[in-house]
């Protein structure tokens, strides 16, 4: 298999030193909207030296399951700036999301998605909406660690770290301060996931104390999302974990006017990636009707990041003027208020024609003349705590036994081991001892053992598992139970 060569193109013209960037034209509508955006950036005087790489569908079809080849990584690590059009990840077949792979491999921990209304020129019920979603990009369920454990049960691991949590929350407050934002809101589900989401809220409270000039509040994700959809004007900057952020940023973009207008910056200590939030839309590819706005506004974010704030201001204001003049692509066009229905290239031409102009009704932007990007908070690590093994959860695949019968088998198998069966749960609900007959049970059982205080080491775990195996207990997974500084570091069973 040959490696896709990196194509180095001529610098986009402009005065001053050209900044090396890596470009991927993507799949579906990607090549069309990227070409349009590069024309606008060139006309605006952006000082960029692009290197083009190939990623996505064609690379997947070559048998590269990651969707990206080594030479592409070389370019990304060299330029440290990635301007990426939407790509297509094949469904099924074990393919991993390339977007997630790039974000995590390059340490792009912060996803920044501005969602602002353009009323009355783009239809919305919330004309004063101006919200920024700051989404953690590397952890949570997007770790992508999944297993099928029994005939009936699959699992996906939710991983949340204190350094990753502190870094994204501190980034949100730094972003708010740098951009004159008044408030940061935290969205979690800590009433249910008391350890993982509980950590996120705990760290949010700790970090907020370091920013007394910025308001802060906390929302449970379900009611927070409902309030965001019903009254987005009450929010300013929202910081949240990976999955929640993915969902609410699309909600916010759609209610502000259109997902097609949404831009995304992915920021790390070493690299950054800029992309539209929408997908590759293969159903309209090649028709010349796609809206390039999301990718163009991501390009604006990129220009600010590489220190070309004056060009970013020039492009963004020209885009706002185009929207204000009623020149709209099909996704936002309205017969009663739009002045022209423009295709992809015509829309780009309209923006170019307005370079140097500013909107008169929409609020003009000014990114300032600074050339330094916002300081990126480093990950910080605390000293290790005292860690004590106290037990083990053994997950058992058992189809026919009742909870009582399984408990009897487990107790008989562990008679000679210094560990006691405390509880059995099924999908998190306690079913032994004293389970309820109404509880539906699958073939996946969590069996919690407490290890005798004088035998709390790995040898007891090995002895227990060996005895269970010798007695025909089909265990499919284990989780050690620990205390850290004397505090239990595991959840109770529902109903325990």
C-alpha positions, 0 to 999 in steps of 0.5 A, a space after each residue: 500500500 502506498 502512502 498518500 503524498 503531501 501536496 504543498 501548494 502555493 501560499 495564499 497571498 498576503 503581506 507578511 510571513 505565511 503560516 503553514 497549515 494543513 488542509 483536508 478537502 474531505 468528502 461529500 460537499 467537503 471539496 466544494 465548500 473548502 474551495 469556496 472558503 480558500 478563495 475567500 481567505 485568499 481574497 481577504 489577504 490571509 497569509 497561509 501556506 497550505 499543505 494538502 493531505 488526503 483523509 476520509 472515505 478514499 483512505 478508508 477504501 484503501 484498507 486504512 481503518 484509521 482513515 488517515 495515513 502516516 504522511 498526513 500525521 507528519 504534516 499535522 505535527 509539522 504545521 500544528 494547524 489543521 483546516 478540515 472539511 467534513 469527512 465520511 466515516 463508513 458505517 459498521 465494519 469496526 471503523 473508528 471516527 476519524 474526527 475523534 481520532 485526530 482530536 485525541 491523538 493530537 491532544 485537542 482537548 477543547 472544542 469551542 462552538 460559538 452559536 449566535 443568532 443573526 436575526 432577523 436575517 436568519 430565522 430564529 425564535 431567539 434573536 438575542 442568542 449568543 452562546 459558546 459551548 466549550 466541550 471536553 474533547 478527549 474523554 467520557 464515552 468517546 473513549 470508544 471502549 466498548 465490549 459485548 460481554 454476554 448474549 444480551 448485554 453490551 457496555 461502553 466505558 465512561 472515563 473521566 479524569 481529574 486533569 482532563 476535567 480541570 483543564 477544560 473547565 479552566 479553559 472555559 473560564 480563560 475563554 470567558 475572560 479573554 472574550 469579555 463573557 460574563 458567565 460560565 455554566 456547567 452541565 452535568 448529570 451528577 445526581 445519577 453519575 455521582 463519581 464521574 459527573 460528580 467529579 466534573 461538578 466538584 472541579 468546576 466549583 474549585 476552578 470557579 473560585 479562581 475567577 471571582 470576576 466571572 459568574 458561574 452556575 450549575 445545571 443538570 444536563 436534562 433541564 439545562 438542555 431544556 432551558 437552553 432550547 427554550 431560553 438560550 439568552 440566559 446562557 453565555 459560556 457552557 462547559 460540559 463533557 464530551 457527549 453532552 457537549 456534542 448534543 447541546 452544541 448541535 441544539 444550540 446551533 440549530 436554534 440559533 439559525 442553522 447547523 449549517 452555520 456552525 463552526 468549531 475550533 478544537 484546541 490543544 497545547 500543541 495543535 489546533 483543528 478548525 472545522 464546520 460542525 456539520 457532516 459531509 452531506 453526500 446527498 447534496 454533494 456535487 450540486 453546488 448548493 452547499 452552505 460554506 458558512 460553517 467552514 468559513 467561520 471556522 477559518 475565521 477562528 483559525 485566522 485568530 488562532 494564528 495571529 491574523 486577527 485583522 484578516 479574521 475581522 475582515 472576513 467575518 464582517 464581509 460574511 455578516 454583510 452578505 447575510 445582512 444583504 439577504 444573499 443566502 444559500 438554500 438552507 437558510 433562504 426565505 422567499 419573504 426576506 432573502 434577496 437572492 438564493 445563492 449556490 456555494 460559489 456565488 455565496 463565496 463571490 458575494 462575501 469576496 465582493 463585500 471584503 472591507 465592508 461591515 454590517 449596518 444592522 448586525 453587530 460588526 466584529 473586531 478581533 483586535 490586532 493581537 497576534 498571540 493566541 489565548 494561553 492554553 491551561 496545562 493539565 495539572 496532576 495532584 499528589 497520589 492518594 492512599 489507595 486501599 483495596 477493599 473488594 471486587 465486583 465480579 461480572 458474571 454471564 449466567 442465563 438461567 439461574 435466579 439471583 438467589 440460585 446464583 448467590 448460592 453458587 457463588 457462596 459455595 465457590 468462595 467458601 475457602 477464600 477470605 471474601 464475602 458476597 455482599 450484593 448482586 445487581 442486574 443492570 445496576 439494580 440490587 436483586 440479592 439479597 432481598 430483591 423484588 420479583 418485578 425487577 427485569 433481569 438479563 444474563 449479566 450480573 454484578 456480584 460484589 465481594 468484600 475482602 476480609 480486612 487482613 487479606 486485602 491484596 491481589 492474591 485474594 483476588 486471584 484466589 477468588 477468581 480461580 475458585 469461581 473458575 474452578 466451579 464453573 462460574 463464567 465471569 466476563 469482567 472484574 472491577 477492583 473496589 478501592 478506598 482513596 484516603 479512606 473514602 469509598 471510590 465506587 458506587 452503591 447498587 440501586 436499591 442498596 
